[in-house]
């Protein structure tokens, strides 16, 4: 019996022994296409020689130095690289070990910024329903996924939630993108006024929603209108690009496509592509200057922040993406993936929506396409799809509770940036077979 405390201890897992491009190989020799990048992590696949060599070089030279004593060339160069490409106004980088830590840093930076300014009453954070920002207590507290939050509610800090930008489900009949975006911005404004404008610290949102709803992009103008509301009341805007950032949508920073700059921006997953654990919080100049010119000390920290080997790996990941012009491939293969899925499912009675940006794609399943009624959660259709896909040698990221944390099923796809046209066709074929197999095993009829 394994002595590892696995996420699902009753589930027997195959042993992964090797990676080969977009595939993972288990101890029996079976190959699995990583069509979800694990969890939108492995953007370069699993055996990039340049990144592996960069890790070796750094480990041989200096694997680690504590950041209370030293900085390192690796962290300084990575920060320069990230800021050079960042939206104008983002000025410094705080390195951490993963996405949840990046969110925790952003929350604390927002709070300390207002403390330094003498606005100690600003304590409220507003997020969106069905959001997910991480599993540490602070990140979980502001998240809006009811299922993840429920067991821990008594120990979570207070937070507040408004509607997500989820056009497939929540845009009214006949409502334009402009009108829908304005309605959501008005809702945020009303929430700020309800709480008291001088008590709200920040609004936080995923630029493109990830795990909880399946690659839901905002409608055009949504974030511009949200930014205007935040500015009107002195509220900080935090954008969570832990899943959607670092090229996943075809833009290094997903918010570039929306034409907005947040005050704080969190990244992880694709930053290091899984070769080393790393995340980061990008910080605006005004927040950085306020703290530096005030106390001069960010009252936060972890042992492994700015880890030299992790930074060296992430820097080489970002150089590979730039040198091999992989963002262009992300846009092309993403368009191919969505087109192939839409063509295949054009008349399918149980596929309600195919959406996303770049190689960040969601497929939402429904019991009735006309009414968008969800399947009975007891069927656990999403879990059946994952099993069927895995048996067919493809890893996908399905989730339940798409609509409200309880109802709804979707599949998230986030294949590596190095995918070829043939790879995308193979992913679509295997996913289609898996969905059909899951519909059979759960007893759902294909008849409309």
N, C-alpha and C positions, 0 to 999 in steps of 0.2 A: 504494500500500500504506500502511495506517495506521502511524503512528509511535508510537501508543499501545501499550504492553505490556498487552494485554488478558488477562483470566484464562485464556481459551482462545484463544490467538492464531490457531489454524487455523479458527476459527468466524467466519463473516461475520455481523456484527450490523447490524440496521436502525438508522437514526439517529433517536433521539427528538428531536422538535422542539417539542412543546407538551404541556401537561397540561390536562385539562378534567374537573374533578370526580374521579370514580373511574377515568377513562380516561387513557391516554397515547397520543399521536398521533405516528406516525412521518413521515418525509419524503415518503412516498408518499400520505399522508392516511389510512392505515389506523389504526383505533382498536383499542386493547387494554384490556379491563377489567382493572384491577390487583387481582385477587382474592387476591393474596398480600401486598399492600402493599410490593412489592419483596421485602423479607425482614422482614415484619411491622413496617415502618417508617412507611409513608404513611397514618397513621390518619385524617387529614383530607382525603385526596385530594391533588390536585396543583395547585390554583389558589385556595387560600383567600385572599380579598382582605384580611382582617384581619391575617393573619400577614405577608403581603407588605408591607403598609403599616408594620407594626411594625419589620420589617427595614430598610425605607427610612429611617424616623425615626431609628433607632439609628445607622445608617451615616452619616447626615448630621450627627448630633450628636457621636458618638464611636464609631468602628468597633471600636477595640481599645486596650486599655491593659494592659501587663504586670503580672501579679499580685504581683510582688515590690516594685512601687512603689505600686499603687493597687488599691482595690476599685471597683466600679461600682454604680450604682443598679440596673441590670438584673440583676446577679448576686445582689445582696442581696434584691431583691424575689422573684426566682425561688426562692431558698433558703427564704425565709419561706413562700411558697406551698406548696412541697413538704413542708416540715416540719409545717405546719398540718394537712395531711391524712394525714401518715405515721402508722404504728402507734406507739403510745405507747412512748417510750424512745429512739426515733431522734431525734437532736437537732441534728445539723449535716450539711452537704452539701459534698462535695468534687467540684468540677466538672472534667470531662475532655472529650475530643473524641469518644468512642465507647465501645462496649461492652467491647472488649478492654482499653482503658486503665482502665475502671472496675474490671475484675477485678484488673488489676495493682495498682491502688491499694488494693483490699480486701486482697489478699495481703500487701502491704507494711505496711498498717495493722495487720493481725493480728500480724505478726511484731514490729513495733516496739512494739506494746502490751505484749507479753510481755517484750521487752527492757527497756522502761521499768520493768516490775514486778519485774525481777530474775529472770525465769523464762526464761533464755536457752536452756534445753534444749528448749523447745517450738518445734519446727521442722517437724513433719509436718503435711501437709494430706491430708484424706480426702475423696474425691469419689465419684461413682457411675459404674459402667460405662455406656457409651453416652451419657454426658453431653457437652455442648459448652459451653465457657466463653470461647471466643475464640481468635484465631490468633497473638497475640504469644507469645513463648516461655514465659512464666510461665503464661499462661492455657491454652495448649496442653498444657503439662506436667500440669496438674491435670485436664484434660478426659479423658473416658473413651472417646472414639471412636477405635478402633484404626486405622482407615483414615487419619484425619487425622494421627495421631501417628507412624505407622510410619516415614516418611522422616526424621524429625527426632529419633528416640529417643536417639541418642548425645549430643545437646546439650540434652536436657530434664532438669530437676531431678527428683529422686525424688518420687513421689506414690503414693497408695494408693487403692484403689477397692473399694466394696461394691456390692451389688445395687441396681438402680434400683427405684422403685415403679412397676411396669409390670404392672398387674393382668391385662390381656388375655393376657399371655404367661407371667407368673411366679406368679400366685396359684394355689395348689393346689386341686384339686377338693374342694368342700365347705368350703373355708376362708373364714371371714367376713372382712369388711374389718378388723374389730378384731384378729382373730388374725393376719392378713397384716401389718398395720401393726406389731404387736408383734414378729413374727418379724424384720422388717427392722430395727426398733430394736435388738433383741437382737444382730443381726449387726453393727451399728455398734458396739455396746458391746464385743463380742468383739474387733473390730479395734482399738479404742482400748486395750483391755487387752493385746492382742498387741504393739502398738507401745510400750506403756508410757504410762500416763495422763499423766505429767508431761512427755511429749515431743510430745504432739499439740497443735497450735495451733488448727485449725479444721476443721469439716466444711462442705462447700459443695455446694449443690444448686440446680437450677432449680426454682422453685416449680411451674411447669408446663413439662414438657420440650418443647423447641422443635424445632430443625432435625433432630436426629439420630434422633428416634423419632416425631415428628409429633403434637404437642399431647397428650402423655400427662399427665393430671391425677393428683395423688396421691389415694389413698383417704382417706376421712375419718379423722381422728385420727393420720394418719401423722406430720405435722410436729409435732403436740403431743408425741407419743412421742419423736421425734427431739430436740426441744428439751429434754425431760427428761433424756435421756441426755447431751447436751452439758453441761447444767447440773451433772449429777452429777460430771463430771470436769473442770470448768472449761474446757471446749472452746468456742470461739466458733462461732456459727452464721452462715454467710454464705449469703444467698439471692440467687440470680441471677435477676433479673426483667428482663433486657435485652430479651427478646422478649415475655414474658408480662405485664410491668408497664405502668403508665401507661394503664390502662383497657382493655387488650386482652381481659381476661377478664370485663369488666363491673364490675370494682373497680379503683380507681386503682392500688392496690397489691394484687397477686394474693394475697399472704399474708393479707390481711384476711379472705378467705373461709375460711381455715384456722385463724384465731384465734391466730396466733403472731406474735411480733416477733423478727426476727433481730438480731444484733449489728451486722451490716453488710449493706447491701442495695444491689445494683447495678441501675441503670436506664440506658437509652439509647434506641434506635430510636424508640418512640412519644413520647419526651420532647420531641423537636424535630420529629417527624413528617416528617423528611427536608428540611425547609426550611433547616436549618443543621446541621452536624455537632456533636453534643453528647451527652455521657453524664454520669453522676454516680454517686458512691458515698455513700449515706446512712450516717451513723456514729452509734452509740449514745453517750449522754452519758458512760458510764463509760470508753469508749475515748478519747473526746475529752478528758475531764478528766485522764485518766492521762498523756496526751502533753503537754497544756498545763501541767499541774502538775509534769511531769518535765523533759524537755529543752526543752519549749516550741517544738519544731520538728519538723514531719513531714518526714523526710528523703526527699523525693520531689518530682517536679514535671515539667511539660511546658510548652513555650512558650505553647501556646494554651489552657491551662486558664482557666476563668472568662471565656471570650471574650465580650465585651460584646454583639456582634451575635447570636451564637448564643444567649446567655441571653435576650435580648429576644425572639427568635423563639420559643424554648421557652416563655417566660412567656405569650406570646399564644396559643400552641397550647393550653396548659393552661386559659387563660381561656375560649377558644372551647368546649372540651370541657365546662366547667362551665356557661357561659352557655346553651349550646344543649342541655344535659341529654343529652349523647350517650351517657353510660354506660347510661342506660335503653334507648336504641336498640341498644347493643351486646348487652345481655341479650336483648332481643326478637328482633333479627335473628339472633343466635347460636342461639337456640332454634329459630327457623325453619330456619336452615341445616342444623343437625343433624337435625331432623325430616324435612326434605325428602330429605336424603341417605339416611336410614334407610328411609324409605318407598320410595324409588327402588331401593335395593339390598337390600331385604328378602329377595328370593329369588335374588339374583345369586350365582353359584357362586364368584366370585373376590374378593368384598369381605368381609373378615373382621371389620373393626371400624370404627365411626364414633365419634369421641370428641372431647373438648375442653371448653373453657369459653368462654363469650362468643363473640366472633368470632375464636377461636383453635381451629381444627378440623382434625383429622387423619382421613384415610381410609387404612386399611391393607389392602393387597392380599395374597391368599394363593392358593396353588395348590389347596388343599383346605380348605374351611371347617371340616370336622369335626376334622381333625388339626392345622390351622393351619400346615401345611407351606408353606414359602416357594417362590417361583419360583426357577429357576436364575439366579444373578446374571449369568451370561453374556448373558442376554436383555436386560439393562438396561431393564427394563420402565418404571422410573421416568423414564428419559431419553426414552423413546418417548412417554410421557404428556405430558411438558413440551412436546415438539415438536408433538404433535397439538393440545394446548390452545392453544399460541401461534398456530398456523395458523388456529385458529378464533376468534382475537381475545380470548383470556383468558389472563392470566398466573397460573400456580400455582407452588407450590414443592415439587416432588417430590424425594425422596431415596432412595438405595439403602442397604443395610446396616442397616436398621431394627433388626434383632434383635441383631446382634453386630458391626456394622461391615462385614460382608461380605454376609450374607443378609438378605433382606426388602426390601419396597418400600412406600412410603407417599407420600401427597400431603398437604402442609400448606396450609391455607387461612387467610388473615388479611386479609380485605377491609377497606376503610376504614370507620370508625365512622359515616360519613354514608350508608351504603348504605340503599336503600329496599327494601320488600318485593319489588318487581318486579326490582330489581337482584339480589337473592339468588336468585330463581327463574331468572333468566338465567344466573347463575354455575353453578347446579346443572345446567341443561340443557347448557351448553357443556362442563362437566367430564365429564358422562356421555357425551357424544358423543366426547370426547377419549379417555376410558378405553376405550371400545369400539373406537375407531380404533387405539389402541395395541395392544390385544389382537390385532387383525387383523394389523397390521404386524409384530408379533413372532412371529406364527405360533401364538398360543395359541388353542385351540378354545373356543368358548362353551359347548360341551357339558359338563355336570357329570361 
